[in-house]
Amino acid sequence: MHAIKIGGDTNKDEVKILIGRYFANSKVNIQEDDYDGRFEFSFSLGKKKDIDDISLYNTIANLVNDIILEIYFKHLIRDRVSKICSDYSTPDKEEIISYTHSNLINENYFAREKKIVMEEILNHLIENNVLFIDGFLKFRLRRFLYMIDMAIEKAIGQLEVEKEYLEFLNMLQYFVDIQEPKAELVNVIIKDGDYYLLDKDHKPIENGLITSMEGDYWYEDISKADLLVSSLIVLSPQKLIIHIDEGEEKELIDLISQVFKDKVEFCRACDICRSKPKIKKGK
């Protein structure tokens, strides 16, 4: 089998990091060369090879795909964002660039397009045993720019959602700051998708909001989590102890922690954590 070669004009050190990811413990022979600002890597199997020919082709095809997505795309993304998002502030552009790159390397996005690219890379390597990545990109630039533009559009949506969330968070923090504390301590028990509030004496706390959590009907747009956060803001406790299993209800816990900040403590091993108290309605 002849050596398989890949070349290009991007940062060679970044490429070497990716090569190390694929061939760290491999017996594949790798030679490198650079000239006039270009790099070239040659891959061949020795006598004590630990993979077959087609496996080597597949591995190098995956490597080339990662070089395109993780290295070459960074420059293309920045160029496209500067053109498409000219009205955005510099910090927002950086956020969009970050989101766009994450979207493109996410294996769940653009699966069909990535599969086509992978097949073309593999076929090119098998037919020619050499692939110059910058040339490969140049002749398929329109397709790659389409993927990037779609990822930018998604990133803009993600940025808007993040901004709305921060505005919502700031509003909740404002309500907490202006509210007079109505409880010294509130224990929040989160278990099996239900939420319970106990006071410092471990007695159920009842108010109009939290009681409705045990009702038989709901407003369509109001969740139990929404009612829990609203109840905590109304109570505005001086201290908040959350009894919850590790890793459960992460988004809700993050929100409560951000709103109540240093008032929040966590407990996972007390008697309350091991029980599931019932809230009695109408008392």
Secondary structure, 3 states (H helix, E strand, C coil): CCCEEEEECCCHHHHHHHHHHHHCCCCEEEEEEEECCEEEEEEEECCCCCCCHHHHHHHHHHHHHHHHHHHHHHHHHHHHHHHHCCCCCHHHHHHHHHHHHHHHHCCCCCHHHHHHHHHHHHHHHHHHCEEEHHHHHHCCHHHHHHHHHHHHHHHHHHHHHHHHHHHHHHHHHHHHHHCCCCCCEEEEEEECCEEEEECCCCCECCCHHHHHHHCCCCCCCCCHHHHHHHHHHHHCCCEEEEECCCCCCHHHHHHHHHHHHHHEEEECCCHHHHCCCCCCCCC
